[in-house]
Amino acid sequence: MSGNQQKGISKSDTGNAGKTRIVFMGTPEFAIASLETLLINKFNVAGVVTAPDRQSGRGLKLQQSAIKKFATKNSIPVLQPTNLKDREFINELGEIKPDLLVVVAFRKLPDEVWKLPPLGTINLHASLLPQYRGAAPINWVLINGEETTGVTTFFIDDKIDTGKIIYQEKVEIAPGENAGTLHDKLMSKGAELVNKTVKSILEGVTPQTDQSTLTKTQTELKKAPKLRNENCEISWKKSAIEVYNFIRGLSPYPGAWARIKNQKGKTSILKIFETEAIPGIHKNKPGTILSDNQSYMNVAVDNGFVKLLSVQLPGKKQMEIIPFLRGFDTNSLRFEV
């Protein structure tokens, strides 16, 4: 955490940036960099809207969102509506008199909210729209083996991720990149783009590109639907590179998983966080485990093997494969397909 986050960032009341009232909407850590950048650049953030506190952890204690913690440290008023259509919330938002709403990693807004500010409502999306519309673009670009992605700012409309594009910035995906490292890279690049976008809006020189003009030039529009437990299960029937991409696209969160069964028929869930793809020809059935029980654990797939490097059993810590193998005889294990 930066010194600014620890001590609070002073906001200027002078100049155009200081006069324009901005309400920031966001919840997770991904949104913090954008909010912090607005404060550093002396924009007047008059309020923050974030998710309600939620129970989590073993003690089910109420936990504040990452954005609420940051806003509180910086003395920004916080609204936490359970229902964005609630009249009391809309009235409270109206009393702040926002000129502009800035949305980063938040829920779909009802018309009466995004239409409220005279300068409009902008959103930061972690892909190069119109590609990868949806809730999990960072994960899906990796799952699909893309080599580039990016960030986009756009004006919100009545649909999801379809509004007029303001700016885009391309980001290269490094070999071996996972969802965690790409998240951080896009978080930083996205904050820069939000700052550029807000500045251009206040200067009255905002470019706007209708996404329909871009969809005509692209043969396929790939989507980024919300990740649920059931679509994080590994299919060992796919190729080595497909399984490798799937696992890194879900690492470290929410984590790809597979069912592993012992000789007695007991099944456990094994989360897998890091692997290596080994192409090759073999006659093993998909899901077959090959191991020396000491230094490696490979799983047969369609056209080769996936070498497991980092795994986790339920209730256990994440482990590298060598210490994991000390507690198991892999000759008695197999993956369900």
URMO-V687485 format. One record per helix or strand of 3 or more residues. SS is the DSSP state (H for helix, E for strand). FROM is the first residue (numbers start at 1). TO is the last residue. If there is no record, write none. Layout:
BEGIN
ss: [SS,SS]
from: [FROM,FROM]
to: [TO,TO]
END
This chain:
BEGIN
ss: [H,H,E,H,E,E,E,H,H,E,H,E,H,E,E,H,H,H,H,E,E,E,E,E,H,H]
from: [3,15,21,29,44,54,61,66,87,100,111,121,137,148,165,179,211,229,240,256,267,289,297,304,321,330]
to: [7,19,26,40,49,56,63,73,96,104,114,125,143,155,172,203,215,232,249,261,279,291,301,313,325,332]
END
